[in-house]
Amino acid sequence: MTATETTSRWADFTVWLREELAPRTGRSAAVARIAVNCTITVVVAMVFEIPLPAYMAYIVLLLVSREYIGTLITAVAGAIAATVAVVLSLLFFMVDASEPALRIPLMAVSTFVGMFLVRTSVLGPIAFLAGFVLVLSQTLIDGIPSTEVLTRLVLWLWVVVMFPATLTALVDLAFGRSPGRLALQTGLRLLDSVTATLLGRLSVDTGDRQAEALELLELQQHAQMTDRRLRAVAEIDRRLIETLVELLTMLRALPNDTPREVREWLAEASGECRLALASNDAPLPTPRALPTSLLNGLNGETVSVVTAIADALDRLGVDIARRRTGADAPAASAKRTLLAADAWSNPEHARFALKTTIAVMASYFIYTMLDWPSTRTAVTTCFFVALGSLGESMHKLTLRLGGALIGGAAAILSIVYVLPQMTDIGQLALLIAAMSAVSGWVATSSERLSYLGMQMGFAFFLGVLHDYGPTMELTTARDRIVGILLGNVLMTIVFSAMWPVSALDRARQVLAQALGALGELVRNATPPLVDIRLKAVQKVAEARRLVSIAVFETHLLQRARQRETFEESAVRTLDRLAAAAFVVAAQPRSDAGEAARVQDERAAAWFSDAARRFAAGEPPAAPVHESEVADARPGRVDAASSLVRPALAARASLHWEMQYAASVPV
């Protein structure tokens, strides 16, 4: 790597870090709640001498959510998991407290079952937490010879989880953000970005905004739990989210030379939708057609994109009006099965659970044989960083180690310079509040960085709070970091040596699914197409995320670095294909005639074949029948032109994007 490339990467990293840590609406309030909850939890633990105060404070960070329903769901799941784990632990102690030959297999089985259900069951989070607490309680037997003391400690574990979970849930319910209000604010902000992009004030790189729009689906579900009225308009809200995603996608296809007056007309329509959505007192958007005077002189490609965007804005306005009057009946809730459809047929689920089990048990054996129980964090590391691909696991390992180093360093400095000067619990509370605020600020970043903040706080709490008074002990922070390093090494070895799964390979599979969805969209280019559009964009967003973290597995898997460039190009290419396909789907097929129908069938067949090839690691084939669309791109259109030529121009643009996709080298 040249010096120029290194400098460029550091510059990109600095820009990314600045964006992640930048202030935004609601962040300061969330950090304040985290600091208050951590401080109250630590003070209560110190006053009543509750065991494991560091873990109690860490649970507050684990419960971080953007809105109070998310926090409440996580808290309830944690409470259920803790209860199940404590009950099972007491039952296991009756059998294996004095029998290591039984305890070790039970630990392995608990780990395997918990991690298997993480991948295959809707109860995955509860199974994961229950399995983790169960295994952790089993490891305590080695250091506590008395079963009576052990039983009391395990019962205290329930309090260790329940108190911070209850406190955090109550504080968030009282002072947290409403999911409905947050969803509305997010939707308005995205509509503002649509307007700004139409006016040329923002870049058309809409990847992050697409992901933000997709997050509205979860916020919508949470909002319905708090407001029954929202359940009656659930289907309308879903269509609104889909239309917003569609607009953000099609903006990529809007030609740069689109006349200013056309852009202003579209921006005005977007602004009307924004005002009507923001307030029930605002006038509703009035359906209106694009003036013929604006279409005169435009080429067919521009007309097809402009009419598609105008159609989406019109549908957005209609659904806003329906939402205000509650015109739609509530949508039937989808039935969810307990296990995934491929739970027993897909070997990847069992392999993932087995790899995690091997790493966890290896960690336990190593620190037990070395008689170094304070490095028990190796087991915790294996649990919390186990993810579907090597790149995802290495990404979380990096954040965990970085957070441990930063938090451990802060703990050591506090032990040496700050704690000796403290005389009462109020001063300790100020120190906890300050570090909780710093950790909470990082923890409220996106998923690409948030885990770093959680680990910063956890490492600091472990170093400072392992006793009920001022401490001068430095070995705890050291041993924690050693345990994390051990867990990192073991996870890297196991996940790279046994059935390695590359994030890039998973990205290919996801991209293939997106291509299949686009083929279905083109084949059935008649509304309603809500789920098809959402599925395509969701898969593209997931592939973009996988590609972004694939750098963490470079040099651990063969050819990972050489294939990275292709995967990144494939995501960008699929963005363009999605924009072109969405424009085609917005054109009225009945006006386009038989030629358009034939082209749609052939384009759909190409997408299906490309999906199959992509999943197999092969490049897509070039589309055929090029001569039939060679003349489809019109020059200028006038007022007398029908919708046939713009519709054919949209399909010609899609054909050219298909050609470009086939030309990307693998």
ABEGO torsion letter per residue (X at the ends): XBAAAAAAAAAAAAAAAAAAABBBBGAAAAAAAAAAAAAAAAAAAAAAGBBGAAAAAAAAAAABBABAAAAAAAAAAAAAAAAAAAAAAAAAAAAAAABAAAAAAAAAAAAAAAAAAAAABAAAAAAAAAAAAAAAAAAAAAABABAAAAAAAAAAAAAAAAAAAAAAAAAAAAABBBAAAAAAAAAAAAAAAAAAAAAGABBABAAAAAAAAAAAAAAAAAAAAABAAAAAAAAAAAAAAAAAAAAAAAAAABBAABBAAAAAAAAAAAAAAAAAAABAABBBBBBBBBBAAAABGBBAAAAAAAAAAAAAAAAAAAAAAAAAAGABBBBBBBBBBABBAAAAABAAAAAAAAAAAAAAAAAAAAAAAAGBAAAAAAAAAAAAABBABAAAAAAAAAAAAAAAAAAAAAAAAAAAAAAAABABAAAAAAAAAAAAAAAAAAAABBAAAAAAAAAAAAAAAAAAAABABBBABAAAAAAAAAAAAAAAAAAAAAAAABGBBBAAAAAAAAAAAAAAAAAAAAABBBOBAAAAAAAAAAAAAAAAAAAAAAAAABGABBGAAAAAAAAAAAAAAAAAAAAAAAAAAABBAAAAEAAAAAAAAAAAAAAAAAAAAAAAGBBBBBBBGAAAAAAABBBBBBAABBAAAAAAAAAAAAAAAAAAAAABBX
